[in-house]
């Protein structure tokens, strides 16, 4: 069995900051061990992508703020 996981990152106003590509997790024969292993593997990969996405968003915001002319 496979499960499909979609990750959407939103700000406090509900605006989408980033949407990662959907991933399929192979749950094997659906034993507790297989499910825990599959989720752990997905989590490790997803956290790297989430962190990179958030850092990129913060960098873009910082760059835009620097470019704003002061009045």
N, C-alpha and C positions, 0 to 999 in steps of 0.2 A: 504494500500500500504506500502511496505517496501523499504528502500534504503540500499544499501551496501556501507560501508565506509572502505577504506583501507588506512592505514597510513604507510608511508615510511619516515624514517629520513635519510638524506644524508648530508655528509660534503661538504665543499666548492668545492671540486674536483668532486663531484657527486658520491662518494663511499657510499654505503649503510652502515650506522652505526647500524640501527635497523629497523625491520619491525614488526609492531604490528599485532596481529591477526585481521582479517577482522571482522567488526561488522555490524550487521543489525539494522537499526533504523526503528521502527514501526511508520509510519507517521499518523496513525489513519485514519480519514476520509479526510485528506489532508487540513484541515482548517489551517489558519495562526496560530491560537493558538496551535493546535496539533503539527504542524511542529516546531514552536519555542520551545515548551516544550520538544519534542523529541531530537532536536539538543542540547538544553541546558543540558539535562541529559547525552547525549553522550559526550558532551564536558567536563563535570566535570570528568567523568570516564577516558576519553582519556588523559586529561591533567595529571592526576596522573600517568598513565602508561608511558607517554612520559617523564615526569620528572624523574621517576625511571630509565627508559632506559638511558637517558642522564647522570644521575649520575653514573650509573654502568659503562658506557663507559668511563667517565672521571676517575673513580677510577681505571679501568683496565689500562688505558693509564699511569696514575700516577705511578702505581705499576710497569709497564714495564720500565719506565724511571728510577726508583730507582734501579731496578735489573741490569741495564746496567753497566758494569765495566767501570771505568774511565781510560783513557789512559794517 
